[in-house]
Amino acid sequence: MIDSGGESTGSEASLTAVSAEKLEGKNTSPQPDNSPRSFAVVAGMGFELAGTTVVMAGIGHLIDRYFGGERGLGFAIGGLTGFGLGMLRFILKALKQIEESNA
C-alpha cells in the first residue's frame, strides 16, 4: 500500500470519522421524524386523486344514461375533469407538505 501522508484509510478511517462525528454532535444522515405519518399523508393524497376521478367519471356516466348518450362523452369529460381537479388538489397538498417540512 502507498502511504498517503499519515491519513488512515479503510475501516480504521471510518471508525475515526464516526467517533469524531459523535463527539461533535453532528448527524449527517437525515432521518425523518414522522415517516409513517408522511407515508399516510401521501397515500391519502393518492386515494383522494383516484376517488375524485372515479366519482366524477361516475357522474358523467349517469349524465350519459340520463340523456341516452351512446358514445360515453359525459363519462370521458367527467373522468378527465375529476382527474384534473384531483391532480390540482394533489399538487397543492404536496407543495404545502414541502413548505411545512422546510419550515
DSSP file (Angstrom, degrees, kcal/mol; ACC not computed):
  #  RESIDUE AA STRUCTURE BP1 BP2  ACC     N-H-->O    O-->H-N    N-H-->O    O-->H-N    TCO  KAPPA ALPHA  PHI   PSI    X-CA   Y-CA   Z-CA
    1    1 A M              0   0    0      0, 0.0     2,-0.5     0, 0.0     0, 0.0   0.000 360.0 360.0 360.0 152.3    0.0    0.0    0.0
    2    2 A I        -     0   0    0      2,-0.0     2,-0.4     1,-0.0     0, 0.0  -0.787 360.0-126.1 -95.0 132.0    1.0    3.6   -0.6
    3    3 A D        -     0   0    0     -2,-0.5     5,-0.1     1,-0.1    -1,-0.0  -0.641  16.1-161.3 -78.2 128.3    1.4    5.8    2.4
    4    4 A S        -     0   0    0      3,-0.4     3,-0.4    -2,-0.4    -1,-0.1  -0.103  62.0 -72.7-103.9  35.6   -0.7    9.0    1.9
    5    5 A G  S    S-     0   0    0      1,-0.2     3,-0.1     2,-0.0    -2,-0.1   0.823  92.0 -50.5  85.2  31.9    1.0   11.1    4.5
    6    6 A G  S    S+     0   0    0      1,-0.3     2,-0.3     0, 0.0    -1,-0.2   0.290  97.1 133.2  93.3 -11.5   -0.3    9.6    7.7
    7    7 A E        -     0   0    0     -3,-0.4    -3,-0.4     1,-0.0    -1,-0.3  -0.578  52.7-133.1 -73.0 131.3   -4.0    9.6    6.8
    8    8 A S        -     0   0    0     -2,-0.3     2,-0.3    -3,-0.1    -1,-0.0  -0.609  23.0-165.0 -86.4 148.3   -5.6    6.3    7.7
    9    9 A T    >   +     0   0    0     -2,-0.2     3,-0.6     4,-0.1     4,-0.3  -0.781  44.6  25.4-124.8 169.6   -7.9    4.6    5.1
   10   10 A G  T 3> S-     0   0    0     -2,-0.3     4,-1.8     1,-0.2     3,-0.2  -0.460 119.1 -17.2  81.3-149.0  -10.4    1.8    5.2
   11   11 A S  H 3> S+     0   0    0      1,-0.2     4,-2.1     2,-0.2    -1,-0.2   0.820 134.3  58.2 -67.3 -31.2  -12.3    0.7    8.3
   12   12 A E  H <> S+     0   0    0     -3,-0.6     4,-1.8     1,-0.2    -1,-0.2   0.903 107.5  47.0 -65.0 -40.4   -9.9    2.5   10.7
   13   13 A A  H  > S+     0   0    0     -4,-0.3     4,-2.5    -3,-0.2    -2,-0.2   0.893 111.0  50.8 -68.3 -40.3  -10.6    5.8    9.0
   14   14 A S  H  X S+     0   0    0     -4,-1.8     4,-2.4     2,-0.2    -1,-0.2   0.871 109.4  51.2 -68.1 -35.0  -14.3    5.3    9.0
   15   15 A L  H  X S+     0   0    0     -4,-2.1     4,-2.5     2,-0.2    -1,-0.2   0.903 111.3  48.2 -65.9 -39.8  -14.3    4.5   12.7
   16   16 A T  H  X S+     0   0    0     -4,-1.8     4,-2.2     2,-0.2    -2,-0.2   0.915 112.7  47.9 -64.7 -42.8  -12.3    7.6   13.4
   17   17 A A  H  X S+     0   0    0     -4,-2.5     4,-2.1     2,-0.2    -2,-0.2   0.898 112.8  48.4 -65.6 -40.8  -14.7    9.7   11.3
   18   18 A V  H  X S+     0   0    0     -4,-2.4     4,-2.1     2,-0.2    -2,-0.2   0.922 112.8  47.1 -66.8 -44.1  -17.7    8.2   13.1
   19   19 A S  H  X S+     0   0    0     -4,-2.5     4,-1.9     1,-0.2    -2,-0.2   0.883 112.7  49.7 -67.6 -36.0  -16.3    8.7   16.5
   20   20 A A  H  X S+     0   0    0     -4,-2.2     4,-2.0    -5,-0.2    -1,-0.2   0.886 109.6  52.2 -66.6 -37.5  -15.3   12.3   15.7
   21   21 A E  H  X>S+     0   0    0     -4,-2.1     5,-1.6     1,-0.2     4,-1.1   0.896 109.0  49.6 -65.0 -40.2  -18.8   13.0   14.3
   22   22 A K  H  <5S+     0   0    0     -4,-2.1    -1,-0.2     1,-0.2    -2,-0.2   0.880 109.7  51.6 -66.0 -38.0  -20.4   11.7   17.6
   23   23 A L  H  <5S+     0   0    0     -4,-1.9    -1,-0.2     1,-0.2    -2,-0.2   0.884 111.1  46.9 -66.5 -37.4  -18.1   13.9   19.6
   24   24 A E  H  <5S-     0   0    0     -4,-2.0    -1,-0.2    -5,-0.1    -2,-0.2   0.676 108.0-126.6 -78.8 -16.2  -19.1   17.0   17.6
   25   25 A G  T  <5 +     0   0    0     -4,-1.1     2,-0.3     1,-0.3    -3,-0.2   0.676  59.8 141.6  81.3  17.5  -22.8   16.1   17.8
   26   26 A K      < -     0   0    0     -5,-1.6     2,-0.5     2,-0.0    -1,-0.3  -0.733  34.9-165.0 -95.8 142.5  -23.3   16.3   14.1
   27   27 A N        +     0   0    0     -2,-0.3    -5,-0.0     1,-0.1    -6,-0.0  -0.950   8.0 179.5-125.7 109.9  -25.6   13.9   12.3
   28   28 A T        +     0   0    0     -2,-0.5    -1,-0.1     2,-0.1    -2,-0.0   0.674  61.3  83.1 -86.5 -16.6  -25.1   13.9    8.5
   29   29 A S  S    S-     0   0    0      2,-0.0     2,-0.3     1,-0.0    -1,-0.0  -0.783  79.0-136.2 -91.4 115.9  -27.7   11.2    7.7
   30   30 A P        -     0   0    0      0, 0.0    -2,-0.1     0, 0.0    -1,-0.0  -0.535  22.7-173.9 -73.0 128.0  -31.2   12.8    7.5
   31   31 A Q        -     0   0    0     -2,-0.3     2,-0.0     3,-0.0    -2,-0.0  -0.982  24.2-123.7-123.2 122.1  -33.8   10.7    9.3
   32   32 A P        -     0   0    0      0, 0.0     3,-0.5     0, 0.0     0, 0.0  -0.351   9.6-146.9 -66.0 141.6  -37.4   11.8    9.0
   33   33 A D  S    S+     0   0    0      1,-0.2     2,-0.0     2,-0.1     0, 0.0   0.847  93.3  24.5 -74.6 -34.7  -39.1   12.3   12.3
   34   34 A N     >  +     0   0    0      1,-0.1     4,-2.5     2,-0.1    -1,-0.2  -0.397  68.4 150.2-131.6  55.9  -42.5   11.2   11.2
   35   35 A S  H  > S+     0   0    0     -3,-0.5     4,-2.2     1,-0.2     5,-0.2   0.873  75.9  51.6 -62.9 -38.7  -42.1    8.8    8.2
   36   36 A P  H  > S+     0   0    0      0, 0.0     4,-2.0     0, 0.0    -1,-0.2   0.911 112.3  47.8 -63.7 -37.1  -45.2    6.7    8.9
   37   37 A R  H  > S+     0   0    0      2,-0.2     4,-2.2     1,-0.2    -2,-0.2   0.920 111.7  48.4 -67.1 -43.5  -47.3    9.9    9.1
   38   38 A S  H  X S+     0   0    0     -4,-2.5     4,-2.3     1,-0.2    -1,-0.2   0.868 110.5  52.0 -67.6 -34.5  -45.8   11.3    5.9
   39   39 A F  H  X S+     0   0    0     -4,-2.2     4,-2.7    -5,-0.2    -1,-0.2   0.911 109.6  49.8 -64.4 -41.2  -46.4    8.0    4.1
   40   40 A A  H  X S+     0   0    0     -4,-2.0     4,-2.4     2,-0.2    -2,-0.2   0.877 109.9  51.1 -64.8 -37.6  -50.1    8.0    5.3
   41   41 A V  H  X S+     0   0    0     -4,-2.2     4,-2.0     2,-0.2    -2,-0.2   0.933 112.6  44.9 -65.1 -45.6  -50.5   11.6    4.0
   42   42 A V  H  X S+     0   0    0     -4,-2.3     4,-1.9     2,-0.2    -2,-0.2   0.904 114.0  49.3 -66.7 -41.1  -49.1   10.7    0.6
   43   43 A A  H  X S+     0   0    0     -4,-2.7     4,-2.3     1,-0.2    -1,-0.2   0.908 110.6  51.1 -63.8 -41.0  -51.2    7.5    0.4
   44   44 A G  H  X S+     0   0    0     -4,-2.4     4,-2.2     1,-0.2    -1,-0.2   0.877 107.4  53.2 -62.3 -38.1  -54.2    9.5    1.4
   45   45 A M  H  X S+     0   0    0     -4,-2.0     4,-2.1     2,-0.2    -1,-0.2   0.886 108.9  49.8 -65.1 -38.1  -53.5   12.0   -1.4
   46   46 A G  H  X S+     0   0    0     -4,-1.9     4,-2.5     2,-0.2    -2,-0.2   0.911 111.0  48.3 -66.2 -43.0  -53.3    9.2   -3.9
   47   47 A F  H  X S+     0   0    0     -4,-2.3     4,-2.9     1,-0.2    -2,-0.2   0.876 110.1  52.8 -64.7 -36.5  -56.6    7.8   -2.8
   48   48 A E  H  X S+     0   0    0     -4,-2.2     4,-2.5     2,-0.2    -2,-0.2   0.906 109.2  49.2 -64.8 -41.5  -58.2   11.2   -2.9
   49   49 A L  H  X S+     0   0    0     -4,-2.1     4,-1.9     2,-0.2    -2,-0.2   0.939 114.9  44.0 -61.9 -47.8  -56.9   11.6   -6.5
   50   50 A A  H  X S+     0   0    0     -4,-2.5     4,-2.5     1,-0.2    -2,-0.2   0.907 113.7  51.1 -64.9 -41.9  -58.3    8.3   -7.5
   51   51 A G  H  X S+     0   0    0     -4,-2.9     4,-2.7     1,-0.2     5,-0.2   0.909 109.0  49.8 -63.6 -42.9  -61.6    8.8   -5.7
   52   52 A T  H  X S+     0   0    0     -4,-2.5     4,-2.3     1,-0.2     5,-0.2   0.909 112.0  49.2 -61.6 -42.0  -62.2   12.2   -7.3
   53   53 A T  H  X S+     0   0    0     -4,-1.9     4,-2.2    29,-0.2    29,-0.2   0.933 113.5  45.2 -63.2 -46.3  -61.6   10.7  -10.7
   54   54 A V  H  X S+     0   0    0     -4,-2.5     4,-2.3     2,-0.2    -2,-0.2   0.910 113.6  49.1 -66.0 -43.3  -63.9    7.8  -10.1
   55   55 A V  H  X S+     0   0    0     -4,-2.7     4,-2.3     2,-0.2    -1,-0.2   0.929 113.6  45.5 -63.9 -45.6  -66.7    9.9   -8.7
   56   56 A M  H  X S+     0   0    0     -4,-2.3     4,-2.2    -5,-0.2    23,-0.2   0.880 112.8  50.6 -67.8 -36.3  -66.6   12.5  -11.5
   57   57 A A  H  X S+     0   0    0     -4,-2.2     4,-2.3    21,-0.3    22,-0.2   0.890 110.1  51.5 -65.6 -38.2  -66.5    9.7  -14.1
   58   58 A G  H  X S+     0   0    0     -4,-2.3     4,-2.3     2,-0.2    -2,-0.2   0.899 108.7  49.8 -64.0 -41.5  -69.5    8.1  -12.4
   59   59 A I  H  X S+     0   0    0     -4,-2.3     4,-2.2     2,-0.2    -2,-0.2   0.910 110.8  50.3 -63.3 -41.8  -71.4   11.4  -12.5
   60   60 A G  H  X S+     0   0    0     -4,-2.2     4,-2.3     2,-0.2    15,-0.5   0.888 109.1  51.8 -62.3 -39.0  -70.5   11.7  -16.2
   61   61 A H  H  X S+     0   0    0     -4,-2.3     4,-2.4    13,-0.3    -2,-0.2   0.908 108.7  50.4 -64.0 -41.9  -71.8    8.2  -16.8
   62   62 A L  H  X S+     0   0    0     -4,-2.3     4,-2.4     2,-0.2    -2,-0.2   0.889 109.6  51.0 -63.5 -38.7  -75.1    9.0  -15.0
   63   63 A I  H  X S+     0   0    0     -4,-2.2     4,-2.3     2,-0.2     6,-0.2   0.910 109.1  51.7 -63.8 -41.7  -75.4   12.0  -17.2
   64   64 A D  H  X>S+     0   0    0     -4,-2.3     5,-2.3     1,-0.2     4,-0.8   0.924 111.4  46.7 -58.9 -44.9  -74.8    9.9  -20.3
   65   65 A R  H  <5S+     0   0    0     -4,-2.4     3,-0.3     3,-0.2    -2,-0.2   0.889 110.9  52.2 -66.6 -38.4  -77.5    7.4  -19.2
   66   66 A Y  H  <5S+     0   0    0     -4,-2.4    -1,-0.2     1,-0.2    -2,-0.2   0.923 117.3  37.2 -64.2 -44.4  -80.0   10.2  -18.5
   67   67 A F  H  <5S-     0   0    0     -4,-2.3    -1,-0.2    -5,-0.2    -2,-0.2   0.457 111.6-118.4 -88.9  -0.9  -79.6   11.8  -21.9
   68   68 A G  T  <5 +     0   0    0     -4,-0.8     2,-0.3    -3,-0.3    -3,-0.2   0.767  49.4 170.2  73.7  26.0  -79.3    8.5  -23.7
   69   69 A G      < -     0   0    0     -5,-2.3    -1,-0.2    -6,-0.2    -2,-0.1  -0.543  19.5-173.0 -73.2 131.6  -75.8    9.1  -25.0
   70   70 A E  S    S+     0   0    0     -2,-0.3    -1,-0.1     1,-0.1    -5,-0.0   0.565  75.8  65.1 -98.8 -11.2  -74.2    6.0  -26.5
   71   71 A R  S    S-     0   0    0     -7,-0.1    -1,-0.1     4,-0.0    -2,-0.0   0.649  97.4-126.9 -90.1 -15.3  -70.7    7.5  -27.1
   72   72 A G     >  +     0   0    0    -11,-0.1     4,-2.1     3,-0.1     5,-0.2   0.804  57.5 146.0  76.1  29.0  -69.8    7.9  -23.4
   73   73 A L  H  > S+     0   0    0      1,-0.2     4,-2.8     2,-0.2     5,-0.2   0.904  71.4  50.3 -66.3 -41.5  -68.8   11.6  -23.8
   74   74 A G  H  > S+     0   0    0      1,-0.2     4,-2.9     2,-0.2   -13,-0.3   0.892 109.5  52.1 -62.9 -39.4  -70.1   12.5  -20.4
   75   75 A F  H  > S+     0   0    0    -15,-0.5     4,-2.5     2,-0.2    -2,-0.2   0.927 112.6  44.9 -61.4 -45.8  -68.1    9.7  -18.9
   76   76 A A  H  X S+     0   0    0     -4,-2.1     4,-2.5     2,-0.2     5,-0.2   0.926 116.0  45.2 -66.3 -45.5  -64.9   10.9  -20.6
   77   77 A I  H  X S+     0   0    0     -4,-2.8     4,-2.6     1,-0.2     5,-0.2   0.919 114.6  49.2 -65.6 -42.4  -65.4   14.5  -19.7
   78   78 A G  H  X S+     0   0    0     -4,-2.9     4,-2.8    -5,-0.2   -21,-0.3   0.913 112.2  48.2 -62.0 -43.3  -66.3   13.6  -16.1
   79   79 A G  H  X S+     0   0    0     -4,-2.5     4,-2.5   -23,-0.2    -2,-0.2   0.920 114.2  45.2 -64.0 -44.5  -63.3   11.4  -15.8
   80   80 A L  H  X S+     0   0    0     -4,-2.5     4,-2.4     2,-0.2    -2,-0.2   0.895 114.3  48.9 -67.3 -39.1  -60.9   14.0  -17.2
   81   81 A T  H  X S+     0   0    0     -4,-2.6     4,-2.8    -5,-0.2     5,-0.2   0.931 112.4  48.5 -64.6 -44.7  -62.4   16.8  -15.1
   82   82 A G  H  X S+     0   0    0     -4,-2.8     4,-2.7   -29,-0.2   -29,-0.2   0.904 112.1  48.7 -61.5 -41.7  -62.2   14.6  -12.0
   83   83 A F  H  X S+     0   0    0     -4,-2.5     4,-2.7   -30,-0.2    -1,-0.2   0.914 112.1  49.3 -65.1 -41.5  -58.6   13.7  -12.7
   84   84 A G  H  X S+     0   0    0     -4,-2.4     4,-2.2     2,-0.2    -2,-0.2   0.932 114.3  44.1 -62.7 -46.3  -57.7   17.4  -13.3
   85   85 A L  H  X S+     0   0    0     -4,-2.8     4,-2.3     2,-0.2    -2,-0.2   0.909 115.1  49.1 -65.8 -41.5  -59.4   18.6  -10.1
   86   86 A G  H  X S+     0   0    0     -4,-2.7     4,-2.5    -5,-0.2    -2,-0.2   0.898 111.6  48.8 -64.1 -40.3  -57.8   15.7   -8.1
   87   87 A M  H  X S+     0   0    0     -4,-2.7     4,-2.6     2,-0.2    -1,-0.2   0.878 109.0  53.1 -68.3 -37.2  -54.4   16.4   -9.6
   88   88 A L  H  X S+     0   0    0     -4,-2.2     4,-2.3     2,-0.2    -2,-0.2   0.943 112.6  44.3 -61.3 -46.8  -54.7   20.1   -8.7
   89   89 A R  H  X S+     0   0    0     -4,-2.3     4,-2.5     1,-0.2     5,-0.2   0.902 111.9  53.8 -64.2 -40.3  -55.6   19.3   -5.1
   90   90 A F  H  X S+     0   0    0     -4,-2.5     4,-2.4     1,-0.2    -2,-0.2   0.930 110.6  46.0 -58.7 -47.3  -52.7   16.7   -5.0
   91   91 A I  H  X S+     0   0    0     -4,-2.6     4,-2.6     2,-0.2    -2,-0.2   0.911 112.2  50.4 -64.8 -43.2  -50.2   19.3   -6.2
   92   92 A L  H  X S+     0   0    0     -4,-2.3     4,-1.9     1,-0.2    -1,-0.2   0.907 112.8  46.3 -63.4 -41.1  -51.4   21.9   -3.8
   93   93 A K  H  X S+     0   0    0     -4,-2.5     4,-2.3     2,-0.2    -1,-0.2   0.889 111.8  51.8 -67.6 -38.1  -51.2   19.5   -0.8
   94   94 A A  H  X S+     0   0    0     -4,-2.4     4,-2.2    -5,-0.2    -2,-0.2   0.918 109.8  48.8 -64.8 -42.3  -47.8   18.3   -1.9
   95   95 A L  H  X S+     0   0    0     -4,-2.6     4,-2.3     1,-0.2    -1,-0.2   0.889 110.6  51.3 -63.9 -38.0  -46.5   21.9   -2.1
   96   96 A K  H  X S+     0   0    0     -4,-1.9     4,-2.3     2,-0.2    -2,-0.2   0.901 109.2  50.6 -65.0 -39.9  -48.0   22.6    1.4
   97   97 A Q  H  X S+     0   0    0     -4,-2.3     4,-2.1     2,-0.2    -2,-0.2   0.896 110.1  50.2 -63.2 -40.4  -46.2   19.4    2.8
   98   98 A I  H  X S+     0   0    0     -4,-2.2     4,-1.6     2,-0.2    -2,-0.2   0.923 110.7  48.9 -64.4 -43.8  -42.9   20.6    1.3
   99   99 A E  H  X S+     0   0    0     -4,-2.3     4,-1.2     1,-0.2    -2,-0.2   0.899 111.9  49.3 -63.2 -40.2  -43.3   24.1    2.8
  100  100 A E  H  < S+     0   0    0     -4,-2.3    -1,-0.2     1,-0.2    -2,-0.2   0.862 110.4  50.0 -68.0 -35.3  -44.1   22.6    6.2
  101  101 A S  H  < S+     0   0    0     -4,-2.1    -1,-0.2     1,-0.2    -2,-0.2   0.793 111.6  48.6 -74.8 -25.8  -41.1   20.2    6.1
  102  102 A N  H  <        0   0    0     -4,-1.6    -1,-0.2     1,-0.2    -2,-0.2   0.692 360.0 360.0 -83.8 -19.0  -38.7   23.1    5.2
  103  103 A A     <        0   0    0     -4,-1.2    -1,-0.2    -5,-0.2    -2,-0.2   0.474 360.0 360.0 -81.0 360.0  -40.0   25.4    8.0
